[in-house]
Amino acid sequence: MRWDQSLRWMLMLSLEAHLGVALLVLLGFLSADFGTMLALAVGGSLLLALGGWLYQGGGRSMVLVVMLYPLVAVVGLVSYLLVGSALVAVVLAGLFYWRIMTVVPLQLYDYDYLRRFFSTAVVYGATLAIMAFSDKGHTADVFGMLAVLVGWYALVGYGEYLTRELPSGMSVDQRMLARLTWQQAQVQLGLTALYALAGSLVLGVLWGVWLLLQDPAKAVASYIFTPLFQLLEGGLAQLTEKTSQNKKVQDLLQPGGSDHPGADGSLADGPSLATLAMPYITGGLVLIAVLAISWWIWKRRNMSQIDAPPAPVTTAAPAQVSVIHPADTGSDGQSDQLRSLETKWSVPKDDPVRHTYYLFLRYMAGQGLVIEPDETSQEFLRRVRAVWTDAARILLAESITRVYEQHRYGQGGIKQEDIAQLLEDFHALESAP
């Protein structure tokens, strides 16, 4: 495995370490302290990288494979010292081993990194919401980790771009690569600033809505639920009084004797049920109001788009290429695959190269060869070579793939002669016996 592929899964495991820390904070196993969360995120990233390196080197040395298992035990021991629960420590050690075995062999793409980043941001957002509703914890620490996450994801995206595998047969000039790298860095920094600005605006709007609806929600909740809680407290008081007169029940509930606090049958002094539950009820009412407003806005916007008359479409004259319908394939069992193929590869007909390649894929699906969702054009061509035995048809498929890749990945424009050759090759392949 090359160094660039190793760097890709190390970056992915670092994002999963951030996600693990966020989940521990959300579930209450870890305090929301910025220093603790940052140290665990960095330490978890390093441990996952070390475990991945041991697993990757296991194909060359059995010693490295054996060293992975003591590392898993160390992770379990450290988890137990942090959370104080043997069950949670075993689960974390198992997750550590599972993620190494799963992520390292994978072929990773940019959307895989985006999913981890988005999931971690959602978990931190849920943690902030719980803190705001319960008035517990320091939200500044979670905001700090969100800032660290956004900055780290910008670096991860930069590293993913640098280590992205180029299409087969494509080479990039080093000066152009340096220029593209600098442009990518500028884009990442700009996106980071936009994310921070958009996040601040969204949180500011949510905080404003909270301040606006907090007092009315408290008044409504108090008006509706306070009588219910008073009735519930009265019932509990009567039940306590009756059970206090039954010696068998008292001996069962208080085996230590009547010196135990509350043995006289009275309720312990403290805040009422209404006082304890009111913050949660208020937060729930505000959340329901925000969701209702969001749903109304979304429905109004989408309904306006549906009711709007379709805009006239003017396109250039498409290439005269016959369309192959699913019914022409002779196989009803591939209808789902053809619909998936149409969803992914269907393009406007004013791009004759990509449209012709789409028709080529439709034709190949009719021949029993359907391109997979994660399969590149070169990988699909290799599979065609392995299945077909007719050399002439293989040459036509290679010519079609070459023109398509030159059009999609090439630095310069494609010539009209190549487009004409592409159409001729496709018609020849379509009419071949």
ZICOR-V947272 format. One record per pair of residues at least 6 apart in sequence whose ideal C-beta (glycine too) atoms are under 7 Angstrom apart, sorted by the first residue. I is the first residue (numbers start at 1). J is the second residue. D is the distance in Angstrom with one decimal. If there is no record, write none. Layout:
# ZICOR-V947272
i:I j:J d:D
i:I j:J d:D
This chain:
# ZICOR-V947272
i:1 j:56 d:5.8
i:4 j:163 d:3.8
i:6 j:56 d:6.7
i:7 j:159 d:6.1
i:7 j:163 d:5.4
i:8 j:108 d:5.1
i:8 j:160 d:6.6
i:8 j:163 d:5.3
i:9 j:52 d:5.9
i:9 j:103 d:5.3
i:9 j:104 d:5.1
i:9 j:108 d:6.4
i:10 j:49 d:4.7
i:10 j:52 d:6.6
i:11 j:113 d:7.0
i:11 j:156 d:4.7
i:11 j:159 d:5.3
i:11 j:160 d:6.5
i:12 j:103 d:5.5
i:12 j:108 d:5.7
i:12 j:112 d:6.5
i:12 j:113 d:6.4
i:12 j:116 d:6.9
i:13 j:45 d:6.6
i:13 j:48 d:3.9
i:13 j:49 d:6.2
i:13 j:52 d:6.1
i:13 j:99 d:6.8
i:13 j:103 d:5.8
i:14 j:45 d:3.9
i:15 j:113 d:6.3
i:15 j:116 d:3.9
i:15 j:117 d:6.1
i:15 j:120 d:6.8
i:15 j:156 d:6.4
i:16 j:99 d:5.8
i:16 j:116 d:6.0
i:17 j:41 d:5.4
i:17 j:44 d:3.5
i:17 j:45 d:4.4
i:17 j:48 d:5.8
i:18 j:41 d:5.1
i:18 j:120 d:5.0
i:18 j:149 d:5.7
i:19 j:116 d:5.9
i:19 j:119 d:5.8
i:19 j:120 d:4.5
i:19 j:123 d:6.8
i:20 j:44 d:6.1
i:21 j:30 d:7.0
i:21 j:37 d:5.3
i:21 j:40 d:5.0
i:21 j:41 d:4.9
i:21 j:44 d:6.8
i:22 j:120 d:5.1
i:22 j:123 d:4.0
i:22 j:124 d:5.3
i:23 j:123 d:5.9
i:24 j:30 d:3.9
i:25 j:32 d:5.2
i:25 j:37 d:6.5
i:25 j:127 d:5.6
i:26 j:123 d:5.4
i:26 j:126 d:5.9
i:26 j:127 d:4.9
i:29 j:83 d:4.6
i:29 j:88 d:6.1
i:30 j:36 d:6.8
i:32 j:127 d:6.9
i:32 j:137 d:4.7
i:32 j:138 d:6.5
i:32 j:141 d:5.2
i:32 j:142 d:5.7
i:33 j:141 d:5.8
i:34 j:141 d:4.0
i:34 j:144 d:4.6
i:34 j:145 d:6.4
i:37 j:145 d:5.2
i:38 j:145 d:6.9
i:38 j:148 d:6.4
i:47 j:75 d:6.1
i:48 j:99 d:6.9
i:48 j:100 d:6.6
i:50 j:71 d:6.6
i:51 j:68 d:6.0
i:51 j:71 d:5.5
i:51 j:96 d:6.8
i:51 j:100 d:4.5
i:52 j:100 d:5.4
i:52 j:104 d:4.8
i:54 j:64 d:4.9
i:54 j:67 d:5.3
i:54 j:68 d:4.4
i:54 j:71 d:6.7
i:55 j:68 d:5.9
i:55 j:100 d:5.3
i:55 j:101 d:6.9
i:55 j:104 d:5.5
i:56 j:104 d:5.8
i:57 j:64 d:4.1
i:58 j:64 d:5.1
i:58 j:65 d:3.7
i:72 j:93 d:5.3
i:72 j:96 d:6.1
i:72 j:97 d:5.0
i:75 j:92 d:6.7
i:75 j:93 d:5.0
i:75 j:96 d:4.7
i:76 j:89 d:4.9
i:76 j:90 d:6.3
i:76 j:92 d:6.9
i:76 j:93 d:3.5
i:79 j:88 d:6.6
i:79 j:89 d:4.0
i:79 j:92 d:4.2
i:79 j:93 d:6.4
i:80 j:86 d:6.0
i:80 j:89 d:3.7
i:83 j:89 d:6.7
i:110 j:160 d:5.8
i:113 j:156 d:5.7
i:113 j:157 d:6.8
i:113 j:160 d:5.8
i:117 j:153 d:4.5
i:120 j:149 d:5.8
i:121 j:146 d:6.8
i:121 j:149 d:6.6
i:124 j:142 d:5.7
i:124 j:145 d:6.4
i:124 j:146 d:5.2
i:127 j:142 d:5.5
i:128 j:139 d:5.7
i:128 j:142 d:5.4
i:131 j:137 d:4.5
i:131 j:139 d:5.1
i:131 j:142 d:7.0
i:132 j:139 d:6.8
i:132 j:210 d:6.9
i:133 j:279 d:6.3
i:133 j:280 d:6.7
i:133 j:283 d:3.3
i:134 j:279 d:6.2
i:135 j:279 d:6.7
i:150 j:192 d:5.8
i:150 j:195 d:5.4
i:150 j:196 d:6.4
i:151 j:192 d:6.5
i:154 j:188 d:4.5
i:154 j:189 d:6.8
i:154 j:192 d:4.5
i:157 j:188 d:5.5
i:158 j:184 d:6.2
i:158 j:185 d:6.0
i:158 j:188 d:5.3
i:161 j:184 d:5.0
i:162 j:181 d:6.5
i:166 j:172 d:6.8
i:167 j:378 d:6.7
i:167 j:405 d:6.0
i:167 j:409 d:5.1
i:168 j:378 d:4.3
i:170 j:409 d:5.6
i:209 j:290 d:6.1
i:210 j:286 d:6.2
i:213 j:286 d:4.9
i:213 j:289 d:5.8
i:214 j:282 d:6.7
i:214 j:286 d:6.9
i:217 j:282 d:4.8
i:217 j:285 d:4.4
i:217 j:286 d:5.2
i:218 j:278 d:6.8
i:218 j:282 d:5.1
i:220 j:285 d:6.6
i:221 j:278 d:6.1
i:221 j:281 d:4.4
i:221 j:282 d:5.3
i:221 j:285 d:5.9
i:222 j:278 d:6.8
i:225 j:274 d:6.6
i:225 j:281 d:5.9
i:226 j:274 d:4.9
i:229 j:272 d:6.7
i:229 j:273 d:4.4
i:229 j:274 d:4.0
i:229 j:277 d:6.9
i:232 j:273 d:6.4
i:233 j:272 d:6.5
i:233 j:273 d:5.8
i:237 j:267 d:5.9
i:240 j:265 d:5.6
i:240 j:267 d:6.2
i:241 j:265 d:5.5
i:243 j:249 d:4.7
i:244 j:250 d:6.5
i:244 j:265 d:2.8
i:254 j:260 d:4.7
i:254 j:263 d:5.7
i:261 j:268 d:7.0
i:262 j:268 d:5.4
i:315 j:348 d:6.6
i:315 j:349 d:6.5
i:315 j:350 d:4.6
i:316 j:350 d:4.5
i:318 j:349 d:3.6
i:318 j:350 d:6.5
i:318 j:352 d:6.8
i:318 j:355 d:6.9
i:319 j:352 d:4.0
i:319 j:355 d:7.0
i:319 j:356 d:6.6
i:319 j:423 d:5.9
i:321 j:356 d:5.8
i:321 j:359 d:5.7
i:321 j:423 d:6.5
i:321 j:426 d:6.8
i:323 j:359 d:6.6
i:324 j:359 d:6.5
i:324 j:362 d:4.7
i:324 j:363 d:5.5
i:324 j:366 d:6.1
i:326 j:335 d:5.7
i:326 j:338 d:4.8
i:328 j:366 d:6.4
i:329 j:365 d:6.4
i:329 j:366 d:3.5
i:330 j:366 d:6.9
i:334 j:365 d:6.1
i:334 j:370 d:6.5
i:337 j:365 d:6.4
i:337 j:370 d:4.5
i:338 j:365 d:5.5
i:341 j:361 d:6.0
i:341 j:362 d:6.8
i:341 j:365 d:5.9
i:341 j:370 d:6.4
i:341 j:371 d:6.8
i:344 j:373 d:6.7
i:345 j:358 d:4.5
i:345 j:361 d:5.7
i:346 j:358 d:6.2
i:347 j:354 d:4.6
i:347 j:355 d:5.6
i:347 j:358 d:6.0
i:349 j:355 d:5.0
i:352 j:419 d:5.7
i:353 j:403 d:6.4
i:353 j:404 d:6.0
i:353 j:407 d:4.2
i:353 j:414 d:6.5
i:353 j:419 d:6.3
i:353 j:422 d:6.3
i:356 j:422 d:5.6
i:356 j:423 d:6.3
i:356 j:426 d:5.5
i:357 j:400 d:6.6
i:357 j:404 d:4.2
i:359 j:426 d:6.7
i:360 j:400 d:5.3
i:360 j:426 d:5.9
i:361 j:371 d:5.6
i:363 j:430 d:6.0
i:369 j:383 d:6.7
i:369 j:384 d:6.1
i:369 j:387 d:6.4
i:371 j:380 d:4.7
i:377 j:401 d:5.4
i:377 j:404 d:6.3
i:377 j:405 d:5.9
i:381 j:397 d:6.3
i:381 j:398 d:6.5
i:381 j:401 d:4.9
i:384 j:394 d:6.9
i:384 j:397 d:5.3
i:385 j:394 d:5.8
i:388 j:394 d:5.4
i:393 j:429 d:6.2
i:393 j:432 d:5.5
i:396 j:425 d:4.8
i:396 j:428 d:5.7
i:396 j:429 d:4.3
i:397 j:429 d:6.8
i:399 j:425 d:4.8
i:400 j:422 d:6.2
i:400 j:425 d:5.4
i:400 j:426 d:6.1
i:403 j:418 d:5.2
i:403 j:421 d:6.9
i:403 j:422 d:4.4
i:406 j:414 d:6.0
i:407 j:414 d:4.7
